[in-house]
Amino acid sequence: MPEGHSVHRIARQFALHFVGKQVAVSSPQGRFAAGAERIDGLRMLSAKAVGKQMFLEFEHDRWLRVHLGLYGAWDFAGNFTADATTASASGRMGQTNQHGTVVDGADAVADGADGTAAAGTVVGEHEDSLASIGAPRRTRLRMSEQEKASDEVSDFPPEPIGAVRVRLLTADTCADLRGPTACEVLTPDEVQVALNKLGPDPLVDDNGEAEERFVATVRKKQTAIGLLLMDQSVVSGIGNVYRAEILFRARLDPHTPGKLIPEELVRELWRDWATLLEIGVTTGQMMTMDGLTADDYTAALASRDDRHWVYHREGLPCRVCGTNIVMELASARKLYWCPSCQAPLAKRP
């Protein structure tokens, strides 16, 4: 499932290439025909990501809500910028980072099948990032839990490939949605109901208020922090990778009840999430290791194996203490952690 940084990157594509334009909307698959008819021919007004969900605003108070879920993906084709992180402030849907600024895009490299650097693949949970293409060109890009660019498009608009739930089409750019968990047209009131169910997102909400909300929610819960971080009503956008890495970076036992975690440590969790999310949106990769040399950083950009502290490292020695990393199931999702570095708070010196 795409984590928060991926959905923000997708929203930026819409902000940069669809907002302000009249959009032809159809459902090649047929399952979304009625919804497509409600927004067909309308101008897109804004594109907003909150956690793992995206909200596209159209004229006449109509919104398209999309949750990609486990299998959903957007395929972009036509003239577009493959790395939209260089979008202007208006292209960022009014979002800023915690310092009130818009960060520039960062070039990245990708690993090939043999683990060596190879251009053309961009990352989500399991892959790596596409180098910024820069100026728009007629090409294809799939965006979901991973991003993958392909050859240039010869005919535009291209024929739909597979079961396309909804197609959004302008004179220059086409976006096809496949396999989402949710795809529906909502009124503003219905959008607000959906938003009210979501926890704070560092790239959307006022960071001070969002931090206070997160801290207050976590510190009143008996639930283990390893489960709270995956609860989208507690905090938006964190998935399996970020959950494991944020907890390791805090040296926090994932089984610790939220209410037993010192307030300052809960605040550190929030601030670290805000930092990692911004890095993920900028680079297209979940880069969670820090303190790296220039060479190590380049290696981490090139290979997931060099990018994370504990995620996907079951049975391998901890990069800090040498203890084997453990994997267990937590609410049917894989949780990776170091039993030594992440010892219970009561056992810390």
C-alpha positions as CSV (number, residue, x, y, z in Angstrom):
1,M,0.0,0.0,0.0
2,P,1.4,3.5,-0.9
3,E,2.4,5.5,2.2
4,G,1.8,9.2,2.6
5,H,4.7,10.5,0.6
6,S,3.5,8.6,-2.5
7,V,0.0,10.1,-2.4
8,H,1.4,13.6,-1.9
9,R,3.6,13.1,-5.0
10,I,0.5,11.9,-7.0
11,A,-1.5,15.0,-5.8
12,R,1.3,17.2,-7.0
13,Q,1.0,15.7,-10.5
14,F,-2.6,16.7,-10.5
15,A,-1.9,20.1,-9.0
16,L,0.7,20.8,-11.7
17,H,-1.0,19.4,-14.8
18,F,-4.7,19.3,-14.1
19,V,-5.7,22.0,-11.7
20,G,-7.2,25.0,-13.6
21,K,-8.1,22.9,-16.6
22,Q,-11.3,21.4,-18.0
23,V,-11.2,17.7,-17.5
24,A,-13.0,15.0,-19.5
25,V,-13.9,12.1,-17.1
26,S,-14.9,8.6,-18.2
27,S,-14.9,5.1,-16.9
28,P,-13.4,2.8,-19.5
29,Q,-14.2,-0.2,-17.2
30,G,-17.8,1.0,-16.7
31,R,-17.9,0.5,-12.9
32,F,-17.6,4.3,-12.3
33,A,-19.8,5.5,-15.2
34,A,-22.3,7.3,-13.0
35,G,-19.6,9.0,-10.9
36,A,-17.7,10.0,-14.0
37,E,-20.7,11.6,-15.5
38,R,-21.1,13.9,-12.5
39,I,-17.7,15.5,-13.0
40,D,-17.2,15.1,-16.7
41,G,-16.3,18.4,-18.4
42,L,-15.8,20.3,-15.2
43,R,-12.7,22.3,-14.3
44,M,-10.4,20.9,-11.6
45,L,-9.9,23.5,-8.9
46,S,-7.5,21.8,-6.4
47,A,-5.7,18.6,-5.6
48,K,-5.1,17.6,-2.0
49,A,-3.5,14.6,-0.3
50,V,-4.2,13.8,3.3
51,G,-2.3,10.8,4.5
52,K,-3.1,7.9,2.1
53,Q,-6.2,9.6,0.6
54,M,-6.5,12.1,-2.2
55,F,-9.2,14.6,-2.9
56,L,-9.6,16.3,-6.3
57,E,-11.9,19.3,-6.3
58,F,-14.1,20.2,-9.3
59,E,-16.5,23.0,-10.1
60,H,-20.0,22.9,-8.7
61,D,-18.9,21.7,-5.3
62,R,-18.0,18.2,-6.5
63,W,-15.0,16.2,-5.2
64,L,-13.4,13.0,-6.3
65,R,-12.0,11.0,-3.3
66,V,-9.5,8.2,-4.1
67,H,-7.9,5.7,-1.8
68,L,-5.5,3.5,-3.6
69,G,-5.5,0.7,-1.0
70,L,-3.3,-2.3,-1.6
71,Y,-3.6,-2.6,-5.3
72,G,-4.5,0.8,-6.7
73,A,-2.3,2.8,-9.1
74,W,-2.5,6.0,-11.2
75,D,-1.0,5.8,-14.8
76,F,-0.1,9.2,-16.2
77,A,0.5,9.7,-19.9
78,G,1.1,12.6,-22.2
79,N,3.0,15.8,-21.5
80,F,3.9,16.0,-17.9
81,T,6.8,16.4,-15.5
82,A,7.7,12.9,-14.2
83,D,9.0,14.4,-10.9
84,A,6.5,17.1,-9.8
85,T,8.3,17.9,-6.6
86,T,9.6,21.1,-8.3
87,A,6.0,22.4,-8.5
88,S,5.4,26.0,-7.4
89,A,3.8,26.9,-4.1
90,S,0.4,27.1,-5.9
91,G,1.1,23.7,-7.4
92,R,1.5,22.3,-3.9
93,M,-2.2,22.9,-3.1
94,G,-1.3,25.5,-0.6
95,Q,0.9,23.0,1.5
96,T,4.2,23.9,3.0
97,N,6.6,22.1,5.2
98,Q,7.0,22.9,8.9
99,H,9.3,25.9,8.0
100,G,6.7,27.4,5.6
101,T,8.8,26.8,2.5
102,V,8.5,24.6,-0.5
103,V,11.4,22.2,-1.0
104,D,13.0,21.6,-4.4
105,G,13.0,18.3,-6.1
106,A,16.0,16.0,-5.7
107,D,17.6,13.9,-8.3
108,A,17.8,10.2,-7.4
109,V,19.0,7.0,-8.9
110,A,17.3,3.6,-9.1
111,D,18.5,0.0,-8.8
112,G,18.2,-2.4,-11.7
113,A,17.5,-6.1,-11.4
114,D,21.1,-6.8,-10.4
115,G,21.1,-4.1,-7.8
116,T,23.2,-1.6,-9.8
117,A,22.2,1.9,-10.6
118,A,19.7,2.1,-13.5
119,A,17.5,5.0,-14.5
120,G,13.8,4.5,-14.9
121,T,12.2,3.2,-11.7
122,V,10.9,5.2,-8.9
123,V,10.0,4.1,-5.5
124,G,7.3,3.4,-3.1
125,E,7.5,0.8,-0.4
126,H,9.6,-1.7,-2.2
127,E,11.4,0.0,-5.0
128,D,13.6,3.0,-5.9
129,S,13.3,6.5,-7.3
130,L,13.3,8.0,-10.8
131,A,15.7,10.7,-11.6
132,S,13.9,14.0,-12.2
133,I,13.1,14.3,-15.9
134,G,12.5,18.0,-15.7
135,A,10.6,19.6,-18.5
136,P,7.3,17.9,-19.6
137,R,7.5,15.3,-22.3
138,R,5.1,12.8,-23.8
139,T,5.7,9.7,-21.8
140,R,4.1,7.3,-19.2
141,L,4.5,7.1,-15.5
142,R,2.8,4.7,-13.1
143,M,2.4,6.0,-9.5
144,S,1.3,3.8,-6.6
145,E,3.5,2.2,-3.9
146,Q,6.2,2.4,-6.5
147,E,6.7,4.7,-9.5
148,K,7.8,3.4,-12.8
149,A,8.4,5.4,-16.0
150,S,8.2,3.8,-19.5
151,D,8.7,4.7,-23.1
152,E,7.3,7.8,-24.7
153,V,3.8,7.7,-25.9
154,S,3.3,7.7,-29.7
155,D,-0.5,8.2,-29.8
156,F,-2.4,10.5,-27.4
157,P,-4.6,9.8,-25.7
158,P,-3.4,6.2,-25.3
159,E,-5.8,3.3,-25.3
160,P,-6.8,2.2,-21.8
161,I,-4.7,-0.7,-20.5
162,G,-6.5,-3.1,-18.2
163,A,-9.5,-2.4,-16.0
164,V,-9.4,1.4,-15.8
165,R,-11.9,2.6,-13.2
166,V,-11.7,6.2,-14.2
167,R,-9.8,8.3,-16.8
168,L,-9.1,12.0,-16.3
169,L,-8.1,13.7,-19.6
170,T,-7.0,17.2,-20.6
171,A,-5.7,18.3,-23.9
172,D,-2.2,17.4,-22.8
173,T,-2.3,14.8,-20.0
174,C,-4.1,11.6,-19.2
175,A,-4.5,9.9,-15.8
176,D,-5.9,6.4,-15.5
177,L,-6.9,4.9,-12.2
178,R,-6.9,1.2,-11.6
179,G,-7.8,-1.0,-8.6
180,P,-8.5,1.6,-5.9
181,T,-10.1,0.7,-2.6
182,A,-12.2,3.9,-2.8
183,C,-13.3,6.0,-5.8
184,E,-16.3,8.2,-5.3
185,V,-17.7,11.7,-6.0
186,L,-18.6,13.6,-2.8
187,T,-20.2,16.9,-1.8
188,P,-18.1,19.3,0.4
189,D,-20.0,18.1,3.5
190,E,-19.2,14.5,2.7
191,V,-15.5,15.4,2.1
192,Q,-15.5,17.0,5.6
193,V,-16.9,13.8,7.1
194,A,-14.1,11.8,5.5
195,L,-11.4,14.3,6.6
196,N,-12.8,14.3,10.2
197,K,-11.9,10.6,10.4
198,L,-8.3,11.2,9.6
199,G,-5.4,12.0,11.9
200,P,-3.1,15.0,11.3
201,D,-0.8,15.1,8.3
202,P,2.4,17.3,8.7
203,L,2.1,18.5,5.1
204,V,-1.5,19.6,5.4
205,D,-2.3,20.7,9.0
206,D,-0.9,23.5,11.0
207,N,2.2,21.8,12.4
208,G,1.8,23.1,15.9
209,E,-1.8,22.2,16.3
210,A,-1.2,18.9,14.5
211,E,1.6,18.0,16.9
212,E,-0.6,18.8,19.9
213,R,-3.4,16.7,18.5
214,F,-1.1,13.7,17.9
215,V,0.5,14.0,21.3
216,A,-2.9,14.2,23.1
217,T,-4.3,11.2,21.2
218,V,-1.3,8.9,21.7
219,R,-0.9,9.7,25.4
220,K,-4.4,8.7,26.3
221,K,-4.3,5.3,24.6
222,Q,-3.5,2.0,26.2
223,T,-2.9,0.6,22.7
224,A,0.7,-0.3,21.7
225,I,2.5,2.5,19.8
226,G,3.3,0.1,17.0
227,L,-0.4,-0.1,16.3
228,L,-1.2,3.5,17.0
229,L,1.2,4.7,14.3
230,M,-0.6,2.6,11.7
231,D,-4.0,3.9,12.8
232,Q,-5.0,6.6,10.3
233,S,-7.3,8.3,12.8
234,V,-4.3,8.9,15.0
235,V,-1.8,10.1,12.4
236,S,-2.2,10.2,8.6
237,G,0.1,8.6,6.1
238,I,2.3,6.2,8.1
239,G,2.5,2.6,6.8
240,N,4.7,-0.4,7.4
241,V,8.0,1.0,6.4
242,Y,7.8,4.4,8.2
243,R,6.3,2.7,11.3
244,A,9.2,0.4,11.7
245,E,11.8,3.1,11.0
246,I,10.3,5.8,13.1
247,L,10.2,3.5,16.1
248,F,13.8,2.4,15.6
249,R,15.0,5.9,15.2
250,A,13.3,6.7,18.6
251,R,14.7,3.5,20.1
252,L,11.2,2.7,21.2
253,D,9.8,-0.7,21.9
254,P,6.8,-1.1,19.5
255,H,4.7,-2.8,22.3
256,T,4.8,0.2,24.6
257,P,1.3,1.5,25.4
258,G,0.9,5.1,24.1
259,K,0.0,6.4,27.6
260,L,3.3,5.2,29.0
261,I,5.5,7.1,26.6
262,P,6.9,10.3,27.9
263,E,5.4,13.4,26.3
264,E,8.7,14.6,24.9
265,L,9.3,11.3,23.2
266,V,5.9,11.4,21.6
267,R,6.7,14.8,20.3
268,E,9.9,13.5,18.9
269,L,8.0,10.8,17.0
270,W,5.8,13.5,15.4
271,R,8.7,15.7,14.4
272,D,10.6,12.8,13.0
273,W,7.6,11.8,10.9
274,A,7.3,15.3,9.6
275,T,11.0,15.3,8.6
276,L,10.9,11.8,7.0
277,L,7.6,12.6,5.1
278,E,9.2,15.8,3.6
279,I,12.2,13.8,2.5
280,G,10.0,11.1,1.0
281,V,8.0,13.6,-1.0
282,T,11.1,15.3,-2.2
283,T,13.1,12.3,-3.2
284,G,10.3,9.8,-4.0
285,Q,12.0,7.4,-1.6
286,M,11.6,6.4,2.0
287,M,15.0,7.4,3.1
288,T,15.2,6.8,6.8
289,M,18.9,6.5,7.6
290,D,20.8,9.6,8.6
291,G,24.3,10.5,9.5
292,L,25.6,8.9,6.2
293,T,28.7,9.8,4.3
294,A,28.2,11.1,0.8
295,D,29.1,7.7,-0.6
296,D,26.8,5.9,1.7
297,Y,24.0,8.3,0.9
298,T,24.4,7.6,-2.8
299,A,24.4,3.9,-2.1
300,A,21.2,4.3,-0.1
301,L,19.5,6.2,-2.9
302,A,20.5,3.4,-5.2
303,S,19.4,0.4,-3.1
304,R,16.7,-0.2,-0.6
305,D,19.1,-2.6,1.3
306,D,21.1,0.4,2.2
307,R,18.3,2.8,3.0
308,H,16.6,1.5,6.2
309,W,17.6,0.7,9.7
310,V,15.3,-2.3,10.4
311,Y,12.6,-2.6,7.7
312,H,12.8,-5.9,5.7
313,R,15.9,-6.9,7.7
314,E,14.6,-9.9,9.6
315,G,17.4,-12.1,10.9
316,L,20.1,-9.6,9.8
317,P,22.3,-7.9,12.4
318,C,21.2,-4.6,13.7
319,R,23.2,-1.8,12.1
320,V,23.8,-0.3,15.6
321,C,24.2,-3.2,18.1
322,G,24.5,-6.4,16.0
323,T,21.4,-8.1,17.5
324,N,19.4,-9.9,14.9
325,I,16.4,-7.9,13.7
326,V,13.0,-9.5,14.6
327,M,9.9,-9.7,12.5
328,E,6.4,-10.3,14.0
329,L,2.9,-9.8,12.9
330,A,1.0,-6.9,14.4
331,S,-2.6,-6.7,13.2
332,A,-1.7,-8.9,10.2
333,R,1.1,-6.5,9.1
334,K,4.8,-7.2,9.4
335,L,6.6,-5.3,12.1
336,Y,10.4,-5.2,12.2
337,W,12.4,-4.1,15.2
338,C,15.6,-4.6,17.2
339,P,15.0,-6.2,20.7
340,S,18.2,-4.7,22.0
341,C,18.1,-1.1,20.8
342,Q,14.4,-0.9,21.3
343,A,14.3,-2.3,24.8
344,P,11.2,-1.5,27.0
345,L,11.4,1.9,28.7
346,A,11.5,0.2,32.1
347,K,14.7,-1.7,31.2
348,R,16.6,1.3,29.9
349,P,19.6,2.5,32.0
